Amino acid sequence: MHPDYVVEQRYLDRYEAFLEYLSERRDTAWHTLPRDAARWWRQREELSVSDDGEIRGASDERATVAFVREHEGHLVLEP
């Protein structure tokens, strides 16, 4: 999130709530530096998913396939 795009108070409040939520999720959230996130995106861009759901490409051992669905107004992660 770039601060130039969060200028209205309602967005700032939501962003603050989101950051508080993430700070409580140390076990599942990825706390990283921008350079590490950029490296991850470059590696991810080289990956593909085959028709049988297998991940192919460099660093494929670090990747997983998961699906998200909506349930009662919430997003649910399905491995």
C-alpha positions in Angstrom: 0.0 0.0 0.0 1.4 3.3 -1.0 0.4 6.3 1.3 -0.2 8.5 -1.8 -3.3 6.4 -2.5 -4.8 6.5 1.0 -5.7 10.1 1.5 -9.3 9.9 2.9 -9.8 9.3 6.6 -12.1 6.3 6.1 -9.3 4.6 4.0 -6.7 5.5 6.6 -8.9 4.0 9.4 -9.4 0.8 7.4 -5.7 0.6 6.6 -4.8 1.0 10.3 -7.3 -1.8 11.2 -5.7 -4.0 8.6 -2.2 -3.3 10.0 -3.4 -4.1 13.5 -4.9 -7.4 12.2 -1.7 -8.3 10.5 0.4 -7.5 13.6 -1.7 -10.1 15.4 -1.1 -12.7 12.7 2.7 -13.2 13.0 2.2 -17.0 12.4 0.5 -16.6 9.0 1.2 -13.2 7.7 4.4 -12.4 5.7 6.2 -9.5 7.3 8.8 -8.4 4.6 10.8 -5.6 3.1 9.8 -4.2 -0.3 12.9 -5.7 -2.0 11.9 -9.2 -0.7 8.4 -8.8 -2.0 9.7 -7.6 -5.4 12.0 -10.7 -5.5 9.0 -12.9 -4.7 6.9 -11.3 -7.5 9.7 -11.9 -10.0 10.0 -15.5 -9.0 6.2 -16.0 -9.0 6.0 -14.5 -12.5 8.2 -17.4 -13.8 5.8 -20.1 -12.3 2.8 -21.7 -14.0 0.2 -24.1 -12.9 -0.5 -27.2 -15.1 -3.9 -28.6 -15.8 -3.4 -31.2 -13.1 -2.8 -28.4 -10.5 1.0 -28.9 -10.3 3.2 -25.8 -10.1 6.1 -25.6 -12.6 9.1 -23.4 -12.7 12.1 -22.2 -10.7 11.5 -22.1 -7.0 8.4 -24.3 -7.4 9.2 -26.1 -4.2 8.3 -23.0 -2.3 4.9 -22.5 -4.0 1.5 -23.9 -3.2 -1.9 -23.7 -4.9 -4.9 -22.6 -2.9 -8.4 -21.4 -3.6 -10.4 -18.7 -1.9 -14.2 -18.7 -1.7 -16.7 -16.5 0.0 -18.7 -17.9 2.9 -21.1 -15.7 4.8 -19.5 -12.5 3.8 -15.9 -13.7 4.6 -13.1 -15.0 2.4 -12.1 -18.6 3.3 -8.8 -20.1 2.1 -9.0 -23.6 0.8 -5.7 -25.5 0.3 
